[in-house]
Amino acid sequence: MALSSSAAIRRILGGSSSIFSQLKWSLSPIRQSSSSSFPFDEDSATKELPPLTTPKLFVSGLSRLTTDEKLKDAFSPYGQLLEAKVITDRVSGRSKGFGFVTYATVEEADKARYAMNAKFLDGWVIFVDPAKPKERRPPPAPETDSMETGFRSNKTIGWCG
């Protein structure tokens, strides 16, 4: 159903002929309520980080152009690196956009985490978090609905065409 009269449009907009005036009034509380600390200030970003328990860090937000060497060069000033690895796709070989950095001690990893979190690397903002242990996936369940002839049927009902 198409609206053809300006009266109907005004009724939808609540009596106002301009949507911009409504946006101005709806956005004004946001501008007034904003405090002096920007959400991405360095002080507010580093205050809320939980303590590290492992020397391995998870680095997200990496550029597709970031290599292991670039990651190592960026994190090496903060301590002795044992490993810097960008995770890549098996088929294409391209970066998946995240990686892992392992330091010799937890203190070095903590220093690197505070220094590199929310910083630019290869033009992208990276985020540094503690690495979590890899969760093992359960093995896939065997298919029990196989026919004796070895053929499989499509269970879709109706025409998909």
Secondary structure, 3 states (H helix, E strand, C coil): CCCCCHHHHHHHCCCCCCHHHHHHHHHHHHHHHCCCCCCCCHHHHHHCCCCCCCCEEEEECCCCCCCHHHHHHHHHHHCCEEEEEEEECCCCCCEEEEEEEEECCHHHHHHHHHHHCCEEECCEEEEEEECCCCCCCCCCCCCCCCCCCCCCCCCCCCCCC
